[in-house]
Structure formats: C-alpha cells, structure tokens
Amino acid sequence: MNTKKSNPPYLNGVPELLILHLLDERPMYGYELVQAIRVASGERLEFGEGCIYPILHRLEAQEVLSSRREAVAGRERVVYRMTRRGRQQLAVSRSDWQRVVAAVSACLQGGEHARPSMA
C-alpha cells in the first residue's frame, strides 16, 4: 500500500517558481530538476516528472526557457536554460510569492483584522 502523501493543492504555482529559480542558477534537464527540488527543500517537496515536464514544455513555448539536446553522463538529455524573459518572469514571480507568504503569515499570526468583531 502506497502511503506517500501528495502535495497539497495550495502548492499550485510553486513548481514553476522553483523551476525558474533553479534554472537561474544553472541549466538542468527535467529529472535533474525533480531531484534538485527534492534535495533543496530538504525532501519536504516532491514533484514528479509528470508535474515538471508539462511546466517545462509550457515555459519553453512561452520563450521563458530554451532547450537543447546535450550529452550528459553518456546519455542524451534535453537541457533547459533561462532566457531573458525567464529572468524577468522569475523576478515577478518571486515578488508575488513574497507578498503571498507575508499576507498568509499575517493572517496566521492573527493580524489586526484577523477576527472581526461581533457587533
């Protein structure tokens, strides 16, 4: 019986942000990104290839990423790289994510308007 939990739905958009962040550091192929996300998150996040590859293909179609077939460790792989448009999108996505995290944190910490008065 597989008891592995799937990622919660509120993580929508997170794989794309992490892909952009990691590819901004260096070019990688799809499975390498899957592993890099798992390792970088301390194994708290795990997105399978079925999640990652459609995002890579969409981002490439949007010219956020470019790809090229390369020999890696004796095997041919499709290696993805950031484009200028990708770096711009990453900057916007990081900023958006930081605003969301700050807003959710404020709510969870009981911000000044967290509990409406019962008048």
N, CA, C and O atoms as a GROMACS GRO file, in nm:
protein
  476
    1MET      N    1   0.085  -0.119   0.000
    1MET     CA    2   0.000   0.000   0.000
    1MET      C    3   0.088   0.124   0.000
    1MET      O    4   0.179   0.137   0.082
    2ASN      N    5   0.061   0.215  -0.091
    2ASN     CA    6   0.139   0.338  -0.102
    2ASN      C    7   0.079   0.443  -0.008
    2ASN      O    8  -0.033   0.489  -0.029
    3THR      N    9   0.156   0.481   0.094
    3THR     CA   10   0.106   0.580   0.190
    3THR      C   11   0.168   0.717   0.167
    3THR      O   12   0.151   0.808   0.248
    4LYS      N   13   0.239   0.732   0.058
    4LYS     CA   14   0.302   0.860   0.027
    4LYS      C   15   0.195   0.967   0.006
    4LYS      O   16   0.102   0.949  -0.073
    5LYS      N   17   0.210   1.076   0.077
    5LYS     CA   18   0.114   1.185   0.062
    5LYS      C   19   0.149   1.266  -0.062
    5LYS      O   20   0.266   1.284  -0.095
    6SER      N   21   0.047   1.313  -0.130
    6SER     CA   22   0.071   1.402  -0.243
    6SER      C   23   0.082   1.544  -0.190
    6SER      O   24   0.046   1.573  -0.076
    7ASN      N   25   0.134   1.632  -0.273
    7ASN     CA   26   0.147   1.771  -0.233
    7ASN      C   27   0.009   1.835  -0.224
    7ASN      O   28  -0.078   1.806  -0.307
    8PRO      N   29  -0.013   1.921  -0.125
    8PRO     CA   30  -0.145   1.985  -0.110
    8PRO      C   31  -0.175   2.079  -0.227
    8PRO      O   32  -0.083   2.133  -0.288
    9PRO      N   33  -0.304   2.098  -0.258
    9PRO     CA   34  -0.342   2.181  -0.372
    9PRO      C   35  -0.295   2.325  -0.362
    9PRO      O   36  -0.277   2.391  -0.465
   10TYR      N   37  -0.274   2.377  -0.242
   10TYR     CA   38  -0.232   2.516  -0.230
   10TYR      C   39  -0.090   2.539  -0.282
   10TYR      O   40  -0.042   2.652  -0.284
   11LEU      N   41  -0.021   2.434  -0.322
   11LEU     CA   42   0.113   2.448  -0.379
   11LEU      C   43   0.111   2.476  -0.529
   11LEU      O   44   0.216   2.482  -0.592
   12ASN      N   45  -0.008   2.494  -0.588
   12ASN     CA   46  -0.014   2.527  -0.730
   12ASN      C   47   0.070   2.651  -0.756
   12ASN      O   48   0.062   2.749  -0.682
   13GLY      N   49   0.151   2.647  -0.859
   13GLY     CA   50   0.239   2.758  -0.892
   13GLY      C   51   0.377   2.747  -0.831
   13GLY      O   52   0.472   2.808  -0.881
   14VAL      N   53   0.391   2.670  -0.725
   14VAL     CA   54   0.520   2.654  -0.660
   14VAL      C   55   0.620   2.580  -0.749
   14VAL      O   56   0.735   2.623  -0.758
   15PRO      N   57   0.581   2.471  -0.815
   15PRO     CA   58   0.680   2.403  -0.901
   15PRO      C   59   0.740   2.496  -1.006
   15PRO      O   60   0.860   2.492  -1.031
   16GLU      N   61   0.658   2.579  -1.067
   16GLU     CA   62   0.708   2.673  -1.169
   16GLU      C   63   0.809   2.770  -1.108
   16GLU      O   64   0.915   2.793  -1.166
   17LEU      N   65   0.778   2.825  -0.993
   17LEU     CA   66   0.869   2.918  -0.926
   17LEU      C   67   1.002   2.850  -0.895
   17LEU      O   68   1.108   2.908  -0.917
   18LEU      N   69   0.996   2.727  -0.846
   18LEU     CA   70   1.119   2.655  -0.812
   18LEU      C   71   1.199   2.618  -0.936
   18LEU      O   72   1.322   2.625  -0.935
   19ILE      N   73   1.131   2.580  -1.042
   19ILE     CA   74   1.200   2.551  -1.169
   19ILE      C   75   1.274   2.675  -1.217
   19ILE      O   76   1.392   2.666  -1.254
   20LEU      N   77   1.208   2.788  -1.218
   20LEU     CA   78   1.272   2.911  -1.263
   20LEU      C   79   1.391   2.947  -1.174
   20LEU      O   80   1.496   2.987  -1.224
   21HIS      N   81   1.372   2.934  -1.045
   21HIS     CA   82   1.481   2.964  -0.952
   21HIS      C   83   1.602   2.875  -0.976
   21HIS      O   84   1.715   2.923  -0.983
   22LEU      N   85   1.579   2.746  -0.988
   22LEU     CA   86   1.690   2.652  -1.007
   22LEU      C   87   1.759   2.671  -1.142
   22LEU      O   88   1.881   2.662  -1.152
   23LEU      N   89   1.680   2.696  -1.246
   23LEU     CA   90   1.740   2.716  -1.378
   23LEU      C   91   1.811   2.850  -1.388
   23LEU      O   92   1.896   2.868  -1.475
   24ASP      N   93   1.778   2.943  -1.301
   24ASP     CA   94   1.851   3.068  -1.297
   24ASP      C   95   1.993   3.045  -1.244
   24ASP      O   96   2.086   3.119  -1.276
   25GLU      N   97   2.008   2.942  -1.162
   25GLU     CA   98   2.139   2.907  -1.107
   25GLU      C   99   2.225   2.834  -1.208
   25GLU      O  100   2.345   2.860  -1.219
   26ARG      N  101   2.164   2.740  -1.284
   26ARG     CA  102   2.239   2.665  -1.385
   26ARG      C  103   2.142   2.586  -1.472
   26ARG      O  104   2.032   2.553  -1.428
   27PRO      N  105   2.182   2.554  -1.595
   27PRO     CA  106   2.099   2.471  -1.682
   27PRO      C  107   2.084   2.330  -1.624
   27PRO      O  108   2.176   2.277  -1.562
   28MET      N  109   1.967   2.269  -1.646
   28MET     CA  110   1.941   2.133  -1.597
   28MET      C  111   1.843   2.064  -1.691
   28MET      O  112   1.772   2.128  -1.768
   29TYR      N  113   1.839   1.932  -1.683
   29TYR     CA  114   1.739   1.854  -1.754
   29TYR      C  115   1.626   1.818  -1.656
   29TYR      O  116   1.642   1.834  -1.535
   30GLY      N  117   1.515   1.771  -1.710
   30GLY     CA  118   1.394   1.751  -1.631
   30GLY      C  119   1.410   1.669  -1.505
   30GLY      O  120   1.373   1.714  -1.396
   31TYR      N  121   1.463   1.548  -1.518
   31TYR     CA  122   1.476   1.462  -1.399
   31TYR      C  123   1.572   1.525  -1.297
   31TYR      O  124   1.553   1.510  -1.176
   32GLU      N  125   1.672   1.594  -1.346
   32GLU     CA  126   1.765   1.663  -1.257
   32GLU      C  127   1.692   1.770  -1.176
   32GLU      O  128   1.721   1.790  -1.058
   33LEU      N  129   1.596   1.839  -1.239
   33LEU     CA  130   1.515   1.938  -1.168
   33LEU      C  131   1.428   1.872  -1.061
   33LEU      O  132   1.416   1.924  -0.949
   34VAL      N  133   1.369   1.758  -1.095
   34VAL     CA  134   1.288   1.684  -0.997
   34VAL      C  135   1.370   1.656  -0.872
   34VAL      O  136   1.325   1.680  -0.760
   35GLN      N  137   1.491   1.606  -0.893
   35GLN     CA  138   1.579   1.573  -0.781
   35GLN      C  139   1.627   1.698  -0.707
   35GLN      O  140   1.635   1.698  -0.584
   36ALA      N  141   1.659   1.804  -0.782
   36ALA     CA  142   1.707   1.927  -0.720
   36ALA      C  143   1.601   1.990  -0.629
   36ALA      O  144   1.634   2.042  -0.523
   37ILE      N  145   1.475   1.985  -0.670
   37ILE     CA  146   1.367   2.039  -0.587
   37ILE      C  147   1.355   1.958  -0.459
   37ILE      O  148   1.342   2.013  -0.350
   38ARG      N  149   1.360   1.827  -0.473
   38ARG     CA  150   1.350   1.739  -0.355
   38ARG      C  151   1.463   1.768  -0.257
   38ARG      O  152   1.439   1.783  -0.138
   39VAL      N  153   1.586   1.776  -0.306
   39VAL     CA  154   1.703   1.798  -0.221
   39VAL      C  155   1.700   1.939  -0.161
   39VAL      O  156   1.721   1.956  -0.041
   40ALA      N  157   1.675   2.040  -0.244
   40ALA     CA  158   1.676   2.179  -0.198
   40ALA      C  159   1.570   2.205  -0.091
   40ALA      O  160   1.588   2.291  -0.005
   41SER      N  161   1.460   2.131  -0.096
   41SER     CA  162   1.352   2.151   0.002
   41SER      C  163   1.369   2.061   0.124
   41SER      O  164   1.279   2.053   0.208
   42GLY      N  165   1.482   1.995   0.135
   42GLY     CA  166   1.502   1.905   0.248
   42GLY      C  167   1.406   1.788   0.243
   42GLY      O  168   1.365   1.735   0.346
   43GLU      N  169   1.371   1.748   0.123
   43GLU     CA  170   1.277   1.638   0.096
   43GLU      C  171   1.136   1.665   0.147
   43GLU      O  172   1.058   1.572   0.168
   44ARG      N  173   1.104   1.793   0.166
   44ARG     CA  174   0.967   1.829   0.207
   44ARG      C  175   0.876   1.848   0.087
   44ARG      O  176   0.754   1.838   0.100
   45LEU      N  177   0.934   1.877  -0.030
   45LEU     CA  178   0.857   1.892  -0.153
   45LEU      C  179   0.906   1.789  -0.253
   45LEU      O  180   1.026   1.768  -0.270
   46GLU      N  181   0.812   1.727  -0.319
   46GLU     CA  182   0.849   1.629  -0.421
   46GLU      C  183   0.747   1.637  -0.534
   46GLU      O  184   0.631   1.602  -0.517
   47PHE      N  185   0.793   1.684  -0.647
   47PHE     CA  186   0.709   1.694  -0.766
   47PHE      C  187   0.764   1.595  -0.867
   47PHE      O  188   0.882   1.599  -0.901
   48GLY      N  189   0.679   1.508  -0.915
   48GLY     CA  190   0.722   1.406  -1.010
   48GLY      C  191   0.742   1.462  -1.149
   48GLY      O  192   0.710   1.577  -1.179
   49GLU      N  193   0.798   1.377  -1.234
   49GLU     CA  194   0.823   1.416  -1.373
   49GLU      C  195   0.694   1.453  -1.445
   49GLU      O  196   0.695   1.539  -1.533
   50GLY      N  197   0.583   1.389  -1.409
   50GLY     CA  198   0.454   1.418  -1.470
   50GLY      C  199   0.405   1.558  -1.439
   50GLY      O  200   0.321   1.612  -1.510
   51CYS      N  201   0.457   1.617  -1.335
   51CYS     CA  202   0.426   1.757  -1.299
   51CYS      C  203   0.526   1.850  -1.366
   51CYS      O  204   0.488   1.954  -1.422
   52ILE      N  205   0.653   1.815  -1.362
   52ILE     CA  206   0.761   1.904  -1.406
   52ILE      C  207   0.767   1.920  -1.558
   52ILE      O  208   0.780   2.032  -1.607
   53TYR      N  209   0.759   1.809  -1.633
   53TYR     CA  210   0.776   1.818  -1.778
   53TYR      C  211   0.669   1.904  -1.847
   53TYR      O  212   0.705   1.980  -1.936
   54PRO      N  213   0.542   1.896  -1.811
   54PRO     CA  214   0.445   1.986  -1.874
   54PRO      C  215   0.476   2.134  -1.848
   54PRO      O  216   0.456   2.218  -1.934
   55ILE      N  217   0.526   2.165  -1.729
   55ILE     CA  218   0.563   2.303  -1.698
   55ILE      C  219   0.681   2.346  -1.784
   55ILE      O  220   0.681   2.455  -1.840
   56LEU      N  221   0.782   2.259  -1.796
   56LEU     CA  222   0.897   2.290  -1.881
   56LEU      C  223   0.855   2.316  -2.024
   56LEU      O  224   0.901   2.412  -2.087
   57HIS      N  225   0.768   2.230  -2.077
   57HIS     CA  226   0.723   2.246  -2.216
   57HIS      C  227   0.645   2.376  -2.235
   57HIS      O  228   0.662   2.445  -2.335
   58ARG      N  229   0.558   2.410  -2.137
   58ARG     CA  230   0.481   2.534  -2.145
   58ARG      C  231   0.573   2.656  -2.138
   58ARG      O  232   0.557   2.750  -2.216
   59LEU      N  233   0.669   2.654  -2.046
   59LEU     CA  234   0.760   2.767  -2.032
   59LEU      C  235   0.849   2.783  -2.154
   59LEU      O  236   0.884   2.895  -2.192
   60GLU      N  237   0.885   2.672  -2.217
   60GLU     CA  238   0.963   2.681  -2.340
   60GLU      C  239   0.878   2.741  -2.453
   60GLU      O  240   0.927   2.823  -2.530
   61ALA      N  241   0.752   2.700  -2.462
   61ALA     CA  242   0.662   2.754  -2.565
   61ALA      C  243   0.641   2.904  -2.545
   61ALA      O  244   0.621   2.978  -2.641
   62GLN      N  245   0.647   2.949  -2.420
   62GLN     CA  246   0.631   3.092  -2.388
   62GLN      C  247   0.764   3.168  -2.399
   62GLN      O  248   0.769   3.288  -2.372
   63GLU      N  249   0.870   3.098  -2.438
   63GLU     CA  250   1.004   3.154  -2.452
   63GLU      C  251   1.061   3.205  -2.320
   63GLU      O  252   1.144   3.296  -2.318
   64VAL      N  253   1.016   3.144  -2.212
   64VAL     CA  254   1.070   3.172  -2.080
   64VAL      C  255   1.196   3.087  -2.060
   64VAL      O  256   1.289   3.126  -1.990
   65LEU      N  257   1.196   2.970  -2.123
   65LEU     CA  258   1.309   2.878  -2.122
   65LEU      C  259   1.347   2.845  -2.265
   65LEU      O  260   1.266   2.858  -2.357
   66SER      N  261   1.470   2.802  -2.282
   66SER     CA  262   1.513   2.743  -2.409
   66SER      C  263   1.570   2.606  -2.376
   66SER      O  264   1.605   2.579  -2.261
   67SER      N  265   1.578   2.520  -2.476
   67SER     CA  266   1.633   2.386  -2.450
   67SER      C  267   1.723   2.345  -2.566
   67SER      O  268   1.716   2.397  -2.677
   68ARG      N  269   1.808   2.249  -2.533
   68ARG     CA  270   1.898   2.195  -2.633
   68ARG      C  271   1.935   2.054  -2.591
   68ARG      O  272   1.958   2.026  -2.473
   69ARG      N  273   1.941   1.963  -2.689
   69ARG     CA  274   1.986   1.827  -2.661
   69ARG      C  275   2.135   1.829  -2.638
   69ARG      O  276   2.212   1.886  -2.716
   70GLU      N  277   2.177   1.764  -2.527
   70GLU     CA  278   2.318   1.758  -2.492
   70GLU      C  279   2.350   1.620  -2.435
   70GLU      O  280   2.263   1.553  -2.380
   71ALA      N  281   2.474   1.580  -2.451
   71ALA     CA  282   2.520   1.456  -2.388
   71ALA      C  283   2.553   1.487  -2.242
   71ALA      O  284   2.634   1.575  -2.212
   72VAL      N  285   2.488   1.414  -2.152
   72VAL     CA  286   2.511   1.429  -2.009
   72VAL      C  287   2.537   1.291  -1.952
   72VAL      O  288   2.450   1.203  -1.959
   73ALA      N  289   2.654   1.270  -1.895
   73ALA     CA  290   2.692   1.141  -1.835
   73ALA      C  291   2.668   1.027  -1.934
   73ALA      O  292   2.618   0.921  -1.896
   74GLY      N  293   2.704   1.049  -2.059
   74GLY     CA  294   2.693   0.945  -2.159
   74GLY      C  295   2.554   0.924  -2.217
   74GLY      O  296   2.534   0.835  -2.299
   75ARG      N  297   2.458   1.005  -2.176
   75ARG     CA  298   2.322   0.995  -2.229
   75ARG      C  299   2.280   1.128  -2.287
   75ARG      O  300   2.324   1.234  -2.242
   76GLU      N  301   2.196   1.122  -2.387
   76GLU     CA  302   2.146   1.245  -2.446
   76GLU      C  303   2.027   1.294  -2.364
   76GLU      O  304   1.933   1.219  -2.338
   77ARG      N  305   2.033   1.419  -2.324
   77ARG     CA  306   1.928   1.481  -2.242
   77ARG      C  307   1.885   1.613  -2.305
   77ARG      O  308   1.962   1.676  -2.378
   78VAL      N  309   1.763   1.654  -2.275
   78VAL     CA  310   1.717   1.787  -2.313
   78VAL      C  311   1.746   1.877  -2.193
   78VAL      O  312   1.687   1.862  -2.086
   79VAL      N  313   1.838   1.970  -2.213
   79VAL     CA  314   1.882   2.059  -2.105
   79VAL      C  315   1.813   2.194  -2.124
   79VAL      O  316   1.815   2.252  -2.232
   80TYR      N  317   1.753   2.243  -2.015
   80TYR     CA  318   1.678   2.368  -2.018
   80TYR      C  319   1.761   2.481  -1.958
   80TYR      O  320   1.839   2.461  -1.865
   81ARG      N  321   1.743   2.601  -2.016
   81ARG     CA  322   1.813   2.721  -1.972
   81ARG      C  323   1.713   2.837  -1.963
   81ARG      O  324   1.610   2.839  -2.031
   82MET      N  325   1.747   2.931  -1.877
   82MET     CA  326   1.666   3.052  -1.866
   82MET      C  327   1.693   3.143  -1.985
   82MET      O  328   1.803   3.146  -2.040
   83THR      N  329   1.591   3.216  -2.024
   83THR     CA  330   1.606   3.322  -2.123
   83THR      C  331   1.593   3.456  -2.050
   83THR      O  332   1.565   3.459  -1.930
   84ARG      N  333   1.614   3.563  -2.121
   84ARG     CA  334   1.595   3.696  -2.061
   84ARG      C  335   1.451   3.709  -2.010
   84ARG      O  336   1.427   3.759  -1.900
   85ARG      N  337   1.356   3.665  -2.090
   85ARG     CA  338   1.215   3.669  -2.049
   85ARG      C  339   1.193   3.586  -1.922
   85ARG      O  340   1.114   3.622  -1.835
   86GLY      N  341   1.265   3.474  -1.913
   86GLY     CA  342   1.254   3.389  -1.794
   86GLY      C  343   1.304   3.459  -1.670
   86GLY      O  344   1.244   3.447  -1.563
   87ARG      N  345   1.413   3.531  -1.682
   87ARG     CA  346   1.466   3.604  -1.566
   87ARG      C  347   1.369   3.714  -1.522
   87ARG      O  348   1.352   3.740  -1.403
   88GLN      N  349   1.305   3.778  -1.619
   88GLN     CA  350   1.205   3.880  -1.586
   88GLN      C  351   1.086   3.815  -1.515
   88GLN      O  352   1.036   3.868  -1.416
   89GLN      N  353   1.042   3.701  -1.567
   89GLN     CA  354   0.928   3.631  -1.505
   89GLN      C  355   0.964   3.584  -1.365
   89GLN      O  356   0.881   3.590  -1.275
   90LEU      N  357   1.086   3.537  -1.347
   90LEU     CA  358   1.129   3.493  -1.214
   90LEU      C  359   1.124   3.608  -1.115
   90LEU      O  360   1.079   3.590  -1.002
   91ALA      N  361   1.170   3.725  -1.154
   91ALA     CA  362   1.168   3.841  -1.065
   91ALA      C  363   1.025   3.874  -1.022
   91ALA      O  364   1.000   3.902  -0.904
   92VAL      N  365   0.931   3.871  -1.116
   92VAL     CA  366   0.791   3.899  -1.084
   92VAL      C  367   0.734   3.788  -0.995
   92VAL      O  368   0.665   3.817  -0.898
   93SER      N  369   0.763   3.664  -1.029
   93SER     CA  370   0.711   3.550  -0.951
   93SER      C  371   0.764   3.551  -0.808
   93SER      O  372   0.689   3.524  -0.714
   94ARG      N  373   0.892   3.583  -0.791
   94ARG     CA  374   0.949   3.591  -0.655
   94ARG      C  375   0.878   3.699  -0.574
   94ARG      O  376   0.840   3.677  -0.459
   95SER      N  377   0.859   3.814  -0.635
   95SER     CA  378   0.793   3.926  -0.567
   95SER      C  379   0.650   3.888  -0.529
   95SER      O  380   0.606   3.913  -0.417
   96ASP      N  381   0.577   3.829  -0.624
   96ASP     CA  382   0.439   3.785  -0.597
   96ASP      C  383   0.437   3.684  -0.482
   96ASP      O  384   0.353   3.694  -0.392
   97TRP      N  385   0.529   3.587  -0.486
   97TRP     CA  386   0.533   3.483  -0.384
   97TRP      C  387   0.562   3.544  -0.246
   97TRP      O  388   0.499   3.506  -0.147
   98GLN      N  389   0.654   3.638  -0.240
   98GLN     CA  390   0.687   3.701  -0.112
   98GLN      C  391   0.568   3.777  -0.055
   98GLN      O  392   0.547   3.778   0.067
   99ARG      N  393   0.489   3.840  -0.142
   99ARG     CA  394   0.367   3.910  -0.095
   99ARG      C  395   0.266   3.810  -0.041
   99ARG      O  396   0.203   3.835   0.062
  100VAL      N  397   0.250   3.697  -0.110
  100VAL     CA  398   0.154   3.595  -0.065
  100VAL      C  399   0.199   3.539   0.070
  100VAL      O  400   0.118   3.527   0.162
  101VAL      N  401   0.326   3.504   0.083
  101VAL     CA  402   0.377   3.449   0.208
  101VAL      C  403   0.356   3.549   0.322
  101VAL      O  404   0.313   3.511   0.431
  102ALA      N  405   0.386   3.675   0.298
  102ALA     CA  406   0.368   3.777   0.401
  102ALA      C  407   0.222   3.790   0.442
  102ALA      O  408   0.191   3.803   0.560
  103ALA      N  409   0.132   3.787   0.344
  103ALA     CA  410  -0.011   3.801   0.373
  103ALA      C  411  -0.064   3.680   0.451
  103ALA      O  412  -0.138   3.696   0.548
  104VAL      N  413  -0.027   3.561   0.408
  104VAL     CA  414  -0.072   3.441   0.479
  104VAL      C  415  -0.013   3.438   0.620
  104VAL      O  416  -0.084   3.405   0.715
  105SER      N  417   0.113   3.473   0.634
  105SER     CA  418   0.175   3.476   0.766
  105SER      C  419   0.104   3.575   0.858
  105SER      O  420   0.079   3.546   0.975
  106ALA      N  421   0.071   3.691   0.805
  106ALA     CA  422  -0.001   3.791   0.885
  106ALA      C  423  -0.135   3.737   0.934
  106ALA      O  424  -0.173   3.756   1.049
  107CYS      N  425  -0.205   3.668   0.844
  107CYS     CA  426  -0.334   3.610   0.882
  107CYS      C  427  -0.317   3.501   0.987
  107CYS      O  428  -0.391   3.496   1.085
  108LEU      N  429  -0.220   3.414   0.967
  108LEU     CA  430  -0.199   3.303   1.061
  108LEU      C  431  -0.149   3.351   1.196
  108LEU      O  432  -0.171   3.284   1.297
  109GLN      N  433  -0.083   3.465   1.199
  109GLN     CA  434  -0.032   3.519   1.325
  109GLN      C  435  -0.134   3.610   1.391
  109GLN      O  436  -0.105   3.675   1.492
  110GLY      N  437  -0.254   3.616   1.335
  110GLY     CA  438  -0.360   3.694   1.397
  110GLY      C  439  -0.346   3.843   1.378
  110GLY      O  440  -0.351   3.920   1.474
  111GLY      N  441  -0.328   3.883   1.254
  111GLY     CA  442  -0.316   4.025   1.221
  111GLY      C  443  -0.429   4.106   1.281
  111GLY      O  444  -0.526   4.049   1.332
  112GLU      N  445  -0.418   4.238   1.274
  112GLU     CA  446  -0.514   4.326   1.343
  112GLU      C  447  -0.657   4.306   1.297
  112GLU      O  448  -0.750   4.337   1.371
  113HIS      N  449  -0.678   4.254   1.176
  113HIS     CA  450  -0.814   4.234   1.128
  113HIS      C  451  -0.848   4.086   1.115
  113HIS      O  452  -0.941   4.049   1.043
  114ALA      N  453  -0.774   4.002   1.185
  114ALA     CA  454  -0.794   3.857   1.172
  114ALA      C  455  -0.929   3.813   1.224
  114ALA      O  456  -0.991   3.723   1.166
  115ARG      N  457  -0.976   3.874   1.332
  115ARG     CA  458  -1.104   3.833   1.391
  115ARG      C  459  -1.199   3.952   1.391
  115ARG      O  460  -1.183   4.046   1.470
  116PRO      N  461  -1.296   3.948   1.302
  116PRO     CA  462  -1.391   4.061   1.301
  116PRO      C  463  -1.473   4.064   1.431
  116PRO      O  464  -1.507   3.960   1.488
  117SER      N  465  -1.502   4.183   1.476
  117SER     CA  466  -1.582   4.194   1.599
  117SER      C  467  -1.726   4.154   1.569
  117SER      O  468  -1.776   4.171   1.458
  118MET      N  469  -1.789   4.101   1.668
  118MET     CA  470  -1.928   4.056   1.655
  118MET      C  471  -2.018   4.165   1.712
  118MET      O  472  -2.055   4.160   1.830
  119ALA      N  473  -2.053   4.263   1.631
  119ALA     CA  474  -2.132   4.376   1.677
  119ALA      C  475  -2.278   4.348   1.669
  119ALA      O  476  -2.360   4.434   1.704
   0.00000   0.00000   0.00000
